[in-house]
Structure formats: C-alpha cells, structure tokens
Amino acid sequence: MAEQLISAIESSIQKTNLILKDIESAYGWPKEQRNQSFAALRGVLHLLRDRMPVQESAEFAAQLPIVLRGVYFDGWQPANVPINLNRDDFLYELRQTFPYDVEGGTERVVQVVLDALSKRITPGEWQEVKDTMPQDLVQMMP
C-alpha cells in the first residue's frame, strides 16, 4: 500500500514538472527559474478555479496531477464562486499574484500557462472549461 502511494506521488510530481517545463520552455527559462513558472501556474489555476462553477471546477481538477490538485484547491471557497472575471480582470488579478516582469507581459503568461495546461487535459474537458469563460478570455485560450 505504501509503495502505491509513493508511486502515485512520484508520478504526480513528474507530471507537474512536465507542465512547469512546458512553461519554462516557452520562455526559455532555466530550471533555476522554477519559482517563476510555478507562480504563473498557481496564479492561473486559482483564477480558472474561481471563474468556474463548482461542478466544472471539480471536473477540471480531477484531471490535474495530485500535487497540482492540492495547489488548485488551496484556499478555495466554493461558496464564493464563480467570480465574474472578464479578460482584463483576469489579467489584473494574475498581476497581483505574479510579481515578475516577463517578456510579453501578463497576457503572454496566461497564454503560455493555458497552453501548457491544455496539453494535459482531455479535449472534451478543456472545451467545457472554455465554455464557462467569457468570450474575451476564450480568445486567449488554445
């Protein structure tokens, strides 16, 4: 039993690292900047989570690696969602939690993270996520 748990955690860490590497690759960041890629991923995940209805949020989370699922739900208040965020609000809110100045600004950060996530989520679930977003935000999503 303990071996299965360790294996599941190790697998989750590997899957999480693949997403972080996708973000870093898009920017050309070395692994030493992992704190930046993690901050970007965490910020976008929290904004997606808070923008979606509870049921859709839970369905999306089920496809995340266990480690990211914990990050995703950290601080979540399901009674307070969905929060109405348009594209500009989404970018503003991410800027509050992502303190780094990067090439392309906050909009590029969102696009890079969404692209990395879309590669790890089934197309049907990704479409359901997009269906919960306002049109101006969907235009940023792969």
TASUL-V654037 format. One record per residue. RES is the residue in one small letter. NEAR is the number of other C-alpha atoms within 12 Angstrom. D_CENTER is the distance of its C-alpha to the mean C-alpha in Angstrom with 2 decimals. Layout:
RES,NEAR,D_CENTER  RES,NEAR,D_CENTER
This chain:
m,7,30.26  a,8,29.08  e,9,28.66  q,10,26.38  l,12,24.14  i,13,24.11  s,14,23.43  a,17,20.44  i,20,18.98  e,17,19.85  s,19,18.31  s,22,14.99  i,22,15.19  q,19,16.11  k,26,13.24  t,31,10.74  n,27,13.01  l,27,12.96  i,34,9.32  l,37,10.23  k,30,13.47  d,32,12.21  i,37,10.73  e,29,14.04  s,21,16.09  a,24,15.11  y,26,16.34  g,19,19.04  w,20,18.01  p,17,19.88  k,19,18.53  e,13,20.13  q,20,17.39  r,25,14.77  n,22,14.45  q,28,13.25  s,37,10.59  f,33,9.45  a,27,9.82  a,43,7.83  l,39,4.69  r,36,5.89  g,36,6.92  v,39,4.49  l,38,3.16  h,35,6.94  l,40,8.00  l,45,6.94  r,38,8.51  d,34,11.38  r,34,12.03  m,33,12.55  p,26,15.78  v,24,15.96  q,20,16.92  e,28,14.22  s,34,11.55  a,24,13.43  e,21,13.82  f,34,10.19  a,32,9.76  a,21,12.92  q,28,11.55  l,34,9.20  p,27,11.42  i,24,13.35  v,26,12.31  l,34,8.56  r,29,9.96  g,22,11.99  v,23,9.47  y,30,7.72  f,27,11.33  d,18,12.73  g,18,14.65  w,25,13.93  q,19,17.02  p,21,17.22  a,13,20.55  n,15,19.09  v,21,16.69  p,25,16.10  i,25,16.29  n,22,17.60  l,26,15.57  n,23,16.68  r,26,15.41  d,19,17.38  d,20,16.34  f,34,12.59  l,28,13.50  y,21,15.90  e,28,13.73  l,32,11.19  r,25,14.44  q,18,15.64  t,23,13.11  f,28,12.79  p,19,16.50  y,20,16.80  d,16,18.72  v,23,17.54  e,14,19.08  g,14,18.16  g,20,16.93  t,30,13.90  e,29,13.85  r,24,13.66  v,38,10.76  v,43,8.74  q,31,10.45  v,34,9.97  v,40,6.21  l,36,6.55  d,25,9.51  a,34,8.36  l,39,6.21  s,30,9.30  k,23,11.57  r,27,10.68  i,25,10.80  t,18,14.35  p,16,15.49  g,17,16.84  e,24,13.78  w,30,11.80  q,18,14.91  e,22,14.93  v,37,11.55  k,27,13.12  d,20,16.29  t,29,15.05  m,31,14.10  p,24,16.96  q,16,18.49  d,18,17.96  l,28,14.15  v,24,14.48  q,17,16.49  m,26,13.58  m,30,11.79  p,21,13.17
